[in-house]
Amino acid sequence: MSGMFDFLPPWARTKAAAALVVAALQIGVLTWIVLDRVLLVKNGQEIVLPIVPVDPRDLFKGDYVRLGYQISRAPGTVVEKPEPAYKQQAYATIAPNVEGVWAVTKISVRYPLEVPAGSSVVQVRTQGPWQMRSGQLLLTYGLERFYVPEGKGLALEKAARDKKLAAIVAVDTQGRTAIKGLSIDGTRVYDEPMW
């Protein structure tokens, strides 16, 4: 039986085959990472989160906008027992309030068994100990940075300060999130490229 490595000595054939297998595995993993993100952005439930202003961007890391959210601070009254520890992954159940703005309604260390209609569950990470005076828990969603075309960041930061900027976010059934785009005054201005 002839193979593609027949021209190599026997000891080199196994190394060449192993290298080919390793390369195929690496390509497969990279393809899955990209495909997983594309499927999340394409098929996830879409929610729109208003942006609140955050510190200016870091000039050494390229053009991006730092995004802050009202849902990044959860009231202590919505945290279920057992309470999440410092820098622990947890799940936030969020739902639109009467003004249509998404707010945290529950924080739990496990994915909730029941999700109320109209609500979404998103993965979060606690970012600090309880702030006892305010009774709030600080959360990050992995949605705090959005890369933009060169020179466009300052205009978006101004829109955030004017409370006109919102993030369009995809949420899948496991609570993973990805930014699909940005809107200013309800008009979509940026879309996250699929590739």
Backbone as a printed PyTorch tensor [residue, N CA C, xyz], in Angstrom:
tensor([[[  0.8440,  -1.1630,   0.0000],
         [  0.0000,   0.0000,   0.0000],
         [  0.8970,   1.2370,   0.0000]],

        [[  0.7070,   2.0880,  -0.9640],
         [  1.5540,   3.2750,  -1.0530],
         [  0.8500,   4.4470,  -0.3930]],

        [[  1.6370,   5.2780,   0.2640],
         [  1.1090,   6.4570,   0.9310],
         [  1.8370,   7.6940,   0.4740]],

        [[  1.4060,   8.8130,   0.9690],
         [  2.0070,  10.0650,   0.5170],
         [  3.3970,  10.2960,   1.0950]],

        [[  3.7940,   9.5090,   2.0850],
         [  5.1170,   9.6850,   2.6790],
         [  6.0750,   8.5520,   2.3130]],

        [[  5.7690,   7.7940,   1.2550],
         [  6.6100,   6.6600,   0.8700],
         [  8.0250,   7.0700,   0.4910]],

        [[  8.2180,   8.2810,   0.0420],
         [  9.5510,   8.7360,  -0.3590],
         [ 10.4530,   9.0000,   0.8460]],

        [[  9.8750,   9.0400,   2.0540],
         [ 10.6460,   9.3020,   3.2630],
         [ 11.1250,   7.9990,   3.8830]],

        [[ 12.2550,   8.0250,   4.6120],
         [ 12.6670,   6.8270,   5.3460],
         [ 11.6260,   6.5000,   6.4200]],

        [[ 11.5550,   5.2660,   6.8840],
         [ 10.5110,   4.8420,   7.8390],
         [ 10.4520,   5.6990,   9.1030]],

        [[ 11.5870,   6.0900,   9.6820],
         [ 11.5580,   6.8920,  10.9110],
         [ 10.9570,   8.2760,  10.6560]],

        [[ 11.1030,   8.8150,   9.4470],
         [ 10.5660,  10.1450,   9.1310],
         [  9.0850,  10.0730,   8.7880]],

        [[  8.6240,   8.9000,   8.3370],
         [  7.2080,   8.7710,   7.9760],
         [  6.3050,   9.0030,   9.1830]],

        [[  6.6550,   8.4350,  10.3320],
         [  5.8160,   8.6080,  11.5180],
         [  5.8490,  10.0450,  12.0090]],

        [[  7.0090,  10.7110,  11.9250],
         [  7.0910,  12.1200,  12.3360],
         [  6.2820,  13.0120,  11.4060]],

        [[  6.3440,  12.7410,  10.1000],
         [  5.5840,  13.5410,   9.1370],
         [  4.0830,  13.3350,   9.3440]],

        [[  3.6730,  12.1010,   9.5880],
         [  2.2590,  11.8180,   9.8370],
         [  1.7960,  12.4860,  11.1250]],

        [[  2.6320,  12.4230,  12.1680],
         [  2.2840,  13.0710,  13.4380],
         [  2.1620,  14.5840,  13.2570]],

        [[  3.0900,  15.1740,  12.5000],
         [  3.0320,  16.6250,  12.2540],
         [  1.7600,  16.9820,  11.4970]],

        [[  1.3700,  16.1460,  10.5570],
         [  0.1510,  16.3790,   9.7970],
         [ -1.0770,  16.3050,  10.7070]],

        [[ -1.0980,  15.3380,  11.6130],
         [ -2.2120,  15.2040,  12.5550],
         [ -2.2700,  16.4100,  13.4890]],

        [[ -1.1200,  16.8410,  14.0060],
         [ -1.0780,  18.0010,  14.8970],
         [ -1.5670,  19.2450,  14.1640]],

        [[ -1.1090,  19.4410,  12.9300],
         [ -1.5430,  20.6010,  12.1460],
         [ -3.0460,  20.5660,  11.9040]],

        [[ -3.5800,  19.3950,  11.6070],
         [ -5.0200,  19.2690,  11.3740],
         [ -5.8020,  19.5840,  12.6510]],

        [[ -5.3090,  19.1320,  13.7920],
         [ -5.9730,  19.4380,  15.0620],
         [ -5.9510,  20.9390,  15.3510]],

        [[ -4.8280,  21.5910,  15.1200],
         [ -4.7290,  23.0360,  15.3560],
         [ -5.6820,  23.8000,  14.4530]],

        [[ -5.7410,  23.4240,  13.2000],
         [ -6.6680,  24.0750,  12.2740],
         [ -8.1110,  23.8370,  12.7200]],

        [[ -8.4000,  22.6270,  13.1710],
         [ -9.7430,  22.3150,  13.6550],
         [-10.1300,  23.1490,  14.8630]],

        [[ -9.2210,  23.3230,  15.8170],
         [ -9.5000,  24.1200,  17.0160],
         [ -9.7280,  25.5780,  16.6360]],

        [[ -8.8680,  26.1330,  15.7990],
         [ -9.0380,  27.5260,  15.3750],
         [-10.3500,  27.7270,  14.6160]],

        [[-10.6880,  26.7730,  13.7650],
         [-11.9530,  26.8580,  13.0370],
         [-13.1250,  26.8240,  14.0060]],

        [[-13.0740,  25.9690,  15.0150],
         [-14.1600,  25.8900,  15.9970],
         [-14.2900,  27.1960,  16.7700]],

        [[-13.1850,  27.8180,  17.1660],
         [-13.2450,  29.0860,  17.9100],
         [-13.9660,  30.1410,  17.0910]],

        [[-13.5900,  30.2700,  15.8210],
         [-14.2320,  31.2690,  14.9550],
         [-15.6840,  30.9120,  14.7020]],

        [[-15.9610,  29.6560,  14.3730],
         [-17.3180,  29.2200,  14.0800],
         [-18.2240,  29.3660,  15.2920]],

        [[-17.7310,  29.0520,  16.4810],
         [-18.5160,  29.1860,  17.7050],
         [-18.9630,  30.6270,  17.9060]],

        [[-18.0590,  31.5710,  17.7070],
         [-18.3940,  32.9990,  17.8520],
         [-19.3970,  33.4340,  16.7800]],

        [[-19.1940,  32.9850,  15.5450],
         [-20.1050,  33.3430,  14.4520],
         [-21.5100,  32.8240,  14.7480]],

        [[-21.6170,  31.5870,  15.2170],
         [-22.9310,  31.0180,  15.5380],
         [-23.6020,  31.7560,  16.6860]],

        [[-22.8260,  32.1690,  17.6940],
         [-23.3790,  32.9360,  18.8030],
         [-23.9360,  34.2620,  18.3030]],

        [[-23.1500,  34.9920,  17.5230],
         [-23.5960,  36.3000,  17.0330],
         [-24.7960,  36.1420,  16.0940]],

        [[-24.7930,  35.0950,  15.2810],
         [-25.8710,  34.9080,  14.3010],
         [-27.1560,  34.4070,  14.9390]],

        [[-27.0650,  33.4890,  15.8920],
         [-28.2540,  32.8160,  16.4040],
         [-28.6700,  33.2040,  17.8120]],

        [[-27.8390,  33.9510,  18.5480],
         [-28.1750,  34.3090,  19.9250],
         [-29.3370,  35.2770,  20.0060]],

        [[-30.0580,  35.2510,  21.1200],
         [-31.1320,  36.2120,  21.3600],
         [-30.5270,  37.6050,  21.4040]],

        [[-31.1470,  38.5610,  20.7390],
         [-30.5980,  39.9180,  20.6800],
         [-31.2330,  40.7840,  21.7490]],

        [[-30.3880,  41.4410,  22.5380],
         [-30.8420,  42.4150,  23.5260],
         [-30.0520,  43.6970,  23.3000]],

        [[-30.6050,  44.8280,  23.6990],
         [-29.9340,  46.1170,  23.5300],
         [-29.7030,  46.7120,  24.9140]],

        [[-28.4220,  46.9870,  25.2370],
         [-28.0500,  47.4930,  26.5520],
         [-27.5280,  48.9150,  26.4310]],

        [[-28.1530,  49.8850,  27.1050],
         [-27.6270,  51.2480,  27.0800],
         [-26.2330,  51.3000,  27.7110]],

        [[-25.3840,  52.1540,  27.1690],
         [-24.0040,  52.3050,  27.6200],
         [-23.9200,  53.5000,  28.5600]],

        [[-23.1300,  53.3560,  29.6170],
         [-22.8170,  54.4870,  30.4920],
         [-21.3420,  54.8170,  30.3030]],

        [[-20.9560,  56.0830,  30.4420],
         [-19.5560,  56.4520,  30.1850],
         [-18.5790,  55.7580,  31.1180]],

        [[-17.3930,  55.4520,  30.5760],
         [-16.3040,  54.8160,  31.3220],
         [-15.0430,  55.6060,  31.0220]],

        [[-13.9640,  55.3440,  31.7430],
         [-12.7000,  56.0390,  31.5230],
         [-12.3070,  56.0280,  30.0480]],

        [[-11.5010,  57.0160,  29.6170],
         [-11.0650,  57.0430,  28.2130],
         [-10.2730,  55.7970,  27.8430]],

        [[-10.1750,  55.5550,  26.5480],
         [ -9.4830,  54.3660,  26.0400],
         [ -7.9870,  54.4190,  26.2890]],

        [[ -7.3650,  53.2810,  26.2550],
         [ -5.9200,  53.1470,  26.3950],
         [ -5.3030,  53.2610,  25.0120]],

        [[ -4.5090,  54.2900,  24.7890],
         [ -3.9630,  54.5540,  23.4670],
         [ -2.9840,  53.4890,  22.9990]],

        [[ -2.4270,  52.6940,  23.9030],
         [ -1.4430,  51.6800,  23.5300],
         [ -2.0680,  50.3850,  23.0180]],

        [[ -3.3740,  50.2290,  23.1520],
         [ -4.0120,  48.9710,  22.7670],
         [ -4.8560,  49.0970,  21.5130]],

        [[ -4.7250,  50.1690,  20.7770],
         [ -5.4850,  50.3150,  19.5440],
         [ -6.7800,  51.0670,  19.7660]],

        [[ -7.5360,  51.1930,  18.6920],
         [ -8.7890,  51.9380,  18.7550],
         [ -9.9200,  51.0330,  19.2270]],

        [[-10.3740,  51.3050,  20.3960],
         [-11.5320,  50.6090,  20.9370],
         [-12.2450,  51.5400,  21.8860]],

        [[-13.4620,  51.1810,  22.1760],
         [-14.2620,  51.9560,  23.1190],
         [-14.5130,  51.0750,  24.3290]],

        [[-14.2710,  51.6230,  25.5120],
         [-14.5980,  50.9080,  26.7530],
         [-16.0580,  51.1550,  27.0510]],

        [[-16.7710,  50.0870,  27.3180],
         [-18.2070,  50.1720,  27.5200],
         [-18.5690,  49.8160,  28.9530]],

        [[-19.4240,  50.5950,  29.5300],
         [-19.9480,  50.3140,  30.8610],
         [-21.4610,  50.1810,  30.7610]],

        [[-22.0440,  49.4290,  31.6620],
         [-23.4760,  49.1550,  31.5900],
         [-24.1320,  49.4120,  32.9360]],

        [[-25.4060,  49.7710,  32.8900],
         [-26.1560,  49.9170,  34.1390],
         [-26.2460,  48.5810,  34.8650]],

        [[-26.2520,  47.4890,  34.1060],
         [-26.3680,  46.1660,  34.7270],
         [-25.0360,  45.6840,  35.3080]],

        [[-23.9950,  46.5340,  35.2740],
         [-22.7130,  46.1550,  35.8680],
         [-22.7110,  46.3130,  37.3840]],

        [[-23.7480,  46.9090,  37.9110],
         [-23.9410,  47.0200,  39.3650],
         [-25.2860,  46.3910,  39.7010]],

        [[-25.2340,  45.3350,  40.4730],
         [-26.4640,  44.6320,  40.8470],
         [-26.7770,  44.9140,  42.3080]],

        [[-28.0320,  45.1910,  42.6190],
         [-28.3880,  45.3910,  44.0250],
         [-28.2390,  44.0980,  44.8100]],

        [[-27.8060,  44.2140,  46.0370],
         [-27.6030,  43.0370,  46.8800],
         [-28.8680,  42.2430,  47.1150]],

        [[-30.0250,  42.8670,  46.9330],
         [-31.2990,  42.1840,  47.1810],
         [-31.6040,  41.1060,  46.1500]],

        [[-30.9150,  41.0880,  45.0190],
         [-31.2210,  40.1030,  43.9740],
         [-30.2840,  38.8960,  44.0150]],

        [[-29.3450,  38.8780,  44.9470],
         [-28.3630,  37.7940,  45.0130],
         [-28.9440,  36.6300,  45.7970]],

        [[-28.9410,  35.4440,  45.1600],
         [-29.4370,  34.2330,  45.8170],
         [-28.3330,  33.5880,  46.6500]],

        [[-28.7190,  32.7920,  47.6240],
         [-27.7790,  32.0080,  48.4180],
         [-27.4560,  30.7240,  47.6720]],

        [[-26.2670,  30.2090,  47.6750],
         [-25.0710,  30.8060,  48.2550],
         [-24.6040,  31.9850,  47.4070]],

        [[-24.0550,  32.9850,  48.0790],
         [-23.5950,  34.1830,  47.3880],
         [-22.3330,  33.8760,  46.5920]],

        [[-22.1850,  34.4970,  45.4140],
         [-20.9490,  34.2930,  44.6560],
         [-19.7630,  34.9160,  45.3800]],

        [[-18.6190,  34.2820,  45.2570],
         [-17.3990,  34.7790,  45.8900],
         [-16.7450,  35.8480,  45.0090]],

        [[-15.7090,  36.4510,  45.5290],
         [-14.9420,  37.4620,  44.8050],
         [-14.3580,  36.8660,  43.5320]],

        [[-14.5550,  37.5150,  42.4100],
         [-14.0660,  37.0980,  41.0810],
         [-14.5450,  35.7050,  40.6910]],

        [[-15.7660,  35.3840,  41.0470],
         [-16.3520,  34.0810,  40.7090],
         [-17.3050,  34.2450,  39.5260]],

        [[-17.3560,  33.2080,  38.6780],
         [-18.3660,  33.2220,  37.6200],
         [-19.7240,  32.9830,  38.2470]],

        [[-20.7180,  33.6980,  37.7520],
         [-22.0830,  33.5440,  38.2240],
         [-23.0130,  33.7660,  37.0260]],

        [[-24.3040,  33.7390,  37.2810],
         [-25.3050,  33.9520,  36.2390],
         [-26.2400,  35.0640,  36.6790]],

        [[-26.4230,  36.0360,  35.7950],
         [-27.3430,  37.1370,  36.0630],
         [-28.5760,  36.9460,  35.1950]],

        [[-29.7220,  36.9520,  35.8240],
         [-30.9750,  36.9810,  35.0770],
         [-31.3140,  38.4440,  34.8860]],

        [[-31.5040,  38.8470,  33.6330],
         [-31.8060,  40.2460,  33.3360],
         [-33.1230,  40.3140,  32.5760]],

        [[-33.8350,  41.4140,  32.7870],
         [-35.1270,  41.6060,  32.1220],
         [-35.3350,  43.1080,  31.9330]],

        [[-36.0800,  43.4850,  30.8990],
         [-36.3610,  44.9150,  30.7250],
         [-37.3390,  45.4050,  31.7970]],

        [[-37.0560,  46.6080,  32.3280],
         [-37.9750,  47.1980,  33.3100],
         [-39.0860,  47.9490,  32.5760]],

        [[-39.8980,  48.7200,  33.2970],
         [-41.0430,  49.3880,  32.6720],
         [-40.6190,  50.4090,  31.6240]],

        [[-39.3910,  50.9660,  31.7350],
         [-38.8850,  51.9020,  30.7230],
         [-38.2380,  51.1650,  29.5550]],

        [[-38.1680,  49.8400,  29.6170],
         [-37.5460,  49.0550,  28.5500],
         [-36.0470,  48.9040,  28.7050]],

        [[-35.4750,  49.3550,  29.8220],
         [-34.0380,  49.2430,  30.0810],
         [-33.7860,  47.9400,  30.8350]],

        [[-32.7860,  47.1760,  30.3670],
         [-32.4840,  45.8920,  30.9960],
         [-31.8930,  46.1050,  32.3800]],

        [[-32.3700,  45.3150,  33.3430],
         [-31.9110,  45.4070,  34.7280],
         [-31.7150,  43.9950,  35.2720]],

        [[-30.8270,  43.8620,  36.2440],
         [-30.5640,  42.5700,  36.8800],
         [-31.6980,  42.2600,  37.8490]],

        [[-32.2940,  41.0700,  37.6830],
         [-33.3730,  40.6640,  38.5790],
         [-32.9510,  39.5480,  39.5260]],

        [[-31.8400,  38.8500,  39.1710],
         [-31.3770,  37.7590,  40.0490],
         [-29.9330,  37.4380,  39.7030]],

        [[-29.1280,  37.1310,  40.7300],
         [-27.7560,  36.6450,  40.5620],
         [-27.6850,  35.2960,  41.2700]],

        [[-27.1590,  34.2930,  40.5620],
         [-27.0200,  32.9710,  41.1850],
         [-25.7120,  32.3430,  40.7200]],

        [[-25.1970,  31.4210,  41.5220],
         [-23.9420,  30.7600,  41.1650],
         [-24.1600,  29.6460,  40.1450]],

        [[-25.3960,  29.2030,  39.9670],
         [-25.7250,  28.1760,  38.9720],
         [-26.7440,  28.7360,  37.9900]],

        [[-26.7390,  28.1660,  36.7880],
         [-27.7220,  28.5790,  35.7870],
         [-29.1170,  28.2780,  36.3430]],

        [[-30.0330,  29.2530,  36.3270],
         [-31.3570,  29.0260,  36.9190],
         [-32.1380,  27.9190,  36.2050]],

        [[-32.8930,  27.1590,  36.9680],
         [-33.7120,  26.0970,  36.3930],
         [-34.8880,  26.6710,  35.6130]],

        [[-35.4180,  27.7920,  36.0820],
         [-36.5430,  28.4250,  35.4020],
         [-36.1730,  29.8680,  35.0880]],

        [[-36.4610,  30.2780,  33.8530],
         [-36.1910,  31.6440,  33.4170],
         [-37.5280,  32.2820,  33.0540]],

        [[-37.8930,  33.3830,  33.7200],
         [-39.1680,  34.0330,  33.4100],
         [-39.2310,  34.4750,  31.9510]],

        [[-40.4210,  34.4620,  31.3840],
         [-40.6150,  34.9050,  30.0030],
         [-40.1220,  36.3480,  29.8540]],

        [[-39.4480,  36.6250,  28.7500],
         [-38.9390,  37.9700,  28.4960],
         [-37.5990,  38.2510,  29.1420]],

        [[-37.0830,  37.3170,  29.9170],
         [-35.7990,  37.4770,  30.6010],
         [-34.7060,  36.7450,  29.8390]],

        [[-33.4740,  37.1050,  30.1100],
         [-32.3090,  36.3970,  29.5820],
         [-31.3820,  36.0900,  30.7470]],

        [[-30.6180,  35.0170,  30.6120],
         [-29.6100,  34.6720,  31.6100],
         [-28.2520,  34.8370,  30.9460]],

        [[-27.3610,  35.5920,  31.5990],
         [-26.0370,  35.8400,  31.0360],
         [-24.9600,  35.4940,  32.0590]],

        [[-23.8300,  34.9830,  31.5510],
         [-22.6950,  34.6930,  32.4170],
         [-22.0500,  36.0100,  32.8390]],

        [[-21.6870,  36.1040,  34.1120],
         [-21.0200,  37.2900,  34.6400],
         [-19.8620,  36.8470,  35.5180]],

        [[-19.0190,  37.7850,  35.8580],
         [-17.9420,  37.5410,  36.8130],
         [-18.0310,  38.6560,  37.8520]],

        [[-18.0340,  38.2580,  39.1160],
         [-18.0540,  39.2590,  40.1770],
         [-16.7070,  39.9610,  40.2020]],

        [[-16.7090,  41.2680,  40.4260],
         [-15.4760,  42.0350,  40.3150],
         [-15.0070,  42.6580,  41.6150]],

        [[-15.6430,  42.3920,  42.6580],
         [-15.1630,  42.9570,  43.9020],
         [-16.0150,  42.4730,  45.0480]],

        [[-15.5360,  42.6970,  46.2410],
         [-16.3640,  42.3400,  47.3940],
         [-17.5960,  43.2370,  47.4290]],

        [[-18.5550,  42.8300,  48.1920],
         [-19.7730,  43.6280,  48.3340],
         [-19.4190,  45.0330,  48.7690]],

        [[-20.0910,  45.9930,  48.1890],
         [-19.9470,  47.3690,  48.6440],
         [-21.0580,  47.5890,  49.6640]],

        [[-20.6990,  47.4250,  50.9070],
         [-21.6900,  47.3810,  51.9720],
         [-22.5320,  48.6540,  52.0570]],

        [[-21.9110,  49.8070,  51.8630],
         [-22.6940,  51.0410,  51.9780],
         [-23.7530,  51.1420,  50.8870]],

        [[-23.3780,  50.7760,  49.6700],
         [-24.3410,  50.8820,  48.5720],
         [-25.1630,  49.6070,  48.4280]],

        [[-24.6940,  48.4970,  49.0210],
         [-25.4090,  47.2350,  48.9050],
         [-25.4030,  46.6800,  47.4970]],

        [[-24.3470,  46.9560,  46.7360],
         [-24.2870,  46.5160,  45.3510],
         [-23.1210,  45.5600,  45.1120]],

        [[-23.2690,  44.7480,  44.0750],
         [-22.2200,  43.8450,  43.6380],
         [-21.7830,  44.2930,  42.2470]],

        [[-20.4650,  44.4200,  42.0540],
         [-19.9310,  44.8280,  40.7570],
         [-19.7570,  43.5980,  39.8800]],

        [[-20.1730,  43.6990,  38.6050],
         [-20.1650,  42.5810,  37.6770],
         [-19.5190,  42.9780,  36.3550]],

        [[-18.8660,  42.0250,  35.6930],
         [-18.4360,  42.2210,  34.3110],
         [-19.0590,  41.1190,  33.4700]],

        [[-19.3010,  41.4620,  32.2130],
         [-20.0080,  40.5740,  31.3000],
         [-19.1360,  40.0880,  30.1480]],

        [[-17.9040,  40.5800,  30.0500],
         [-17.0740,  40.2720,  28.9010],
         [-17.4720,  41.0970,  27.6860]],

        [[-18.2200,  42.1540,  27.9110],
         [-18.7190,  43.0240,  26.8460],
         [-18.1950,  44.4510,  27.0190]],

        [[-17.1230,  44.6040,  27.7670],
         [-16.6790,  45.9410,  28.1600],
         [-15.7420,  46.6080,  27.1490]],

        [[-15.4380,  45.9720,  26.0530],
         [-14.5280,  46.5550,  25.0630],
         [-15.0590,  46.2420,  23.6640]],

        [[-15.0810,  47.2760,  22.8000],
         [-15.5180,  47.1020,  21.4200],
         [-14.5320,  47.8260,  20.5190]],

        [[-13.9120,  47.0830,  19.6040],
         [-12.9350,  47.6650,  18.6930],
         [-13.6630,  48.3610,  17.5460]],

        [[-13.1850,  49.5540,  17.2070],
         [-13.8300,  50.3770,  16.1810],
         [-12.8110,  50.7940,  15.1310]],

        [[-13.2830,  51.2540,  13.9630],
         [-12.3400,  51.7560,  12.9590],
         [-11.5270,  52.9220,  13.5190]],

        [[-10.3190,  53.0500,  13.0260],
         [ -9.4020,  54.0810,  13.5100],
         [-10.0500,  55.4680,  13.4570]],

        [[ -9.9430,  56.1900,  14.5600],
         [-10.4440,  57.5570,  14.6370],
         [-11.9080,  57.6850,  15.0060]],

        [[-12.6260,  56.5850,  15.1950],
         [-14.0660,  56.6410,  15.4990],
         [-14.3690,  56.5400,  16.9870]],

        [[-13.3700,  56.2130,  17.7980],
         [-13.6120,  55.9740,  19.2170],
         [-14.0890,  57.1920,  19.9820]],

        [[-13.5260,  58.3620,  19.7040],
         [-13.8990,  59.5660,  20.4560],
         [-15.3610,  59.9410,  20.2450]],

        [[-15.8560,  59.7930,  19.0110],
         [-17.2620,  60.1080,  18.7360],
         [-18.1860,  59.1700,  19.5040]],

        [[-17.7880,  57.8990,  19.5900],
         [-18.6040,  56.9440,  20.3410],
         [-18.5530,  57.2270,  21.8320]],

        [[-17.3830,  57.6160,  22.3400],
         [-17.2830,  57.9700,  23.7580],
         [-18.1550,  59.1770,  24.0730]],

        [[-18.2130,  60.1370,  23.1530],
         [-19.0840,  61.3030,  23.3440],
         [-20.5470,  60.8600,  23.3740]],

        [[-20.9290,  59.9660,  22.4730],
         [-22.2980,  59.4450,  22.4680],
         [-22.6010,  58.7160,  23.7750]],

        [[-21.6060,  58.0100,  24.3350],
         [-21.8030,  57.3340,  25.6260],
         [-22.0120,  58.3580,  26.7340]],

        [[-21.2010,  59.4210,  26.7410],
         [-21.3710,  60.4710,  27.7630],
         [-22.7400,  61.1390,  27.6560]],

        [[-23.2410,  61.2690,  26.4240],
         [-24.5550,  61.8800,  26.1980],
         [-25.6920,  60.8750,  26.3870]],

        [[-25.3530,  59.6570,  26.7880],
         [-26.3140,  58.5670,  27.0370],
         [-27.1460,  58.2410,  25.8040]],

        [[-26.4810,  58.2360,  24.6350],
         [-27.1420,  57.9010,  23.3760],
         [-26.6480,  56.5880,  22.8040]],

        [[-25.5990,  56.0170,  23.3750],
         [-24.9650,  54.8210,  22.8380],
         [-25.5230,  53.5760,  23.5220]],

        [[-25.7430,  52.5270,  22.7280],
         [-26.1960,  51.2410,  23.2730],
         [-25.4750,  50.1150,  22.5410]],

        [[-25.2770,  49.0120,  23.2400],
         [-24.6610,  47.8200,  22.6470],
         [-25.7640,  46.8430,  22.2720]],

        [[-25.6490,  46.2760,  21.0780],
         [-26.5590,  45.2240,  20.6270],
         [-25.8360,  43.9120,  20.9060]],

        [[-26.4110,  43.0890,  21.7740],
         [-25.7270,  41.9260,  22.3210],
         [-26.4890,  40.6490,  21.9730]],

        [[-25.7390,  39.6140,  21.5850],
         [-26.3170,  38.2880,  21.3590],
         [-26.0900,  37.4540,  22.6120]],

        [[-27.1240,  36.7260,  23.0320],
         [-27.0570,  35.8520,  24.2100],
         [-27.5120,  34.4660,  23.7870]],

        [[-26.6900,  33.4410,  24.0770],
         [-27.1080,  32.0840,  23.7230],
         [-27.7430,  31.3850,  24.9230]],

        [[-28.1350,  30.1420,  24.7380],
         [-28.8690,  29.4110,  25.7720],
         [-28.0000,  28.9980,  26.9600]],

        [[-26.6810,  29.1800,  26.8600],
         [-25.7850,  28.8840,  27.9760],
         [-25.3980,  30.1540,  28.7290]],

        [[-25.8970,  31.3080,  28.2800],
         [-25.5820,  32.5650,  28.9350],
         [-24.3490,  33.2600,  28.3910]],

        [[-23.7540,  32.7190,  27.3330],
         [-22.5960,  33.3840,  26.7330],
         [-23.0780,  34.5930,  25.9370]],

        [[-22.2450,  35.6270,  25.8840],
         [-22.6330,  36.8600,  25.2170],
         [-21.5780,  37.2950,  24.2200]],

        [[-22.0090,  38.0770,  23.2340],
         [-21.1040,  38.6820,  22.2610],
         [-21.7560,  39.9580,  21.7590]],

        [[-20.9430,  40.9900,  21.5640],
         [-21.4620,  42.2370,  21.0130],
         [-21.6710,  42.0530,  19.5190]],

        [[-22.8880,  42.3390,  19.0440],
         [-23.2000,  42.2700,  17.6190],
         [-22.9570,  43.6140,  16.9470]],

        [[-23.1040,  44.6900,  17.7020],
         [-22.9380,  46.0100,  17.1160],
         [-23.2310,  47.0910,  18.1300]],

        [[-23.2150,  48.3360,  17.6620],
         [-23.5170,  49.4930,  18.4980],
         [-24.5890,  50.3240,  17.8180]],

        [[-25.4000,  51.0070,  18.6280],
         [-26.3990,  51.9180,  18.0770],
         [-26.3050,  53.2550,  18.8060]],

        [[-26.6170,  54.3090,  18.0780],
         [-26.6990,  55.6610,  18.6450],
         [-28.1190,  56.1430,  18.4250]],

        [[-28.7820,  56.5050,  19.5080],
         [-30.1880,  56.9380,  19.4600],
         [-31.0660,  55.9340,  18.7200]],

        [[-30.8040,  54.6460,  18.9210],
         [-31.6220,  53.6060,  18.3180],
         [-31.2680,  53.2530,  16.8840]],

        [[-30.3030,  53.9680,  16.2780],
         [-29.8740,  53.6680,  14.9100],
         [-28.5870,  52.8780,  14.9550]],

        [[-28.5860,  51.7200,  14.3270],
         [-27.4070,  50.8510,  14.3100],
         [-26.2960,  51.5370,  13.5170]],

        [[-25.1030,  51.7310,  14.1500],
         [-24.0070,  52.4210,  13.4960],
         [-22.7990,  51.5230,  13.2300]],

        [[-22.6600,  50.4390,  13.9810],
         [-21.5570,  49.4980,  13.7790],
         [-22.0680,  48.0830,  13.9230]],

        [[-21.5370,  47.2000,  13.0830],
         [-21.8010,  45.7750,  13.2010],
         [-20.4830,  45.0550,  13.3990]],

        [[-20.4820,  44.0810,  14.2830],
         [-19.2930,  43.2470,  14.4970],
         [-19.1090,  42.3800,  13.2660]],

        [[-17.9090,  42.4110,  12.6270],
         [-17.7200,  41.5560,  11.4590],
         [-17.7700,  40.0870,  11.8640]],

        [[-18.3940,  39.2740,  11.0310],
         [-18.5070,  37.8400,  11.3240],
         [-17.1590,  37.1430,  11.2310]],

        [[-16.2510,  37.6010,  10.4120],
         [-14.9630,  36.9480,  10.2430],
         [-13.8960,  37.8770,  10.6060]]])
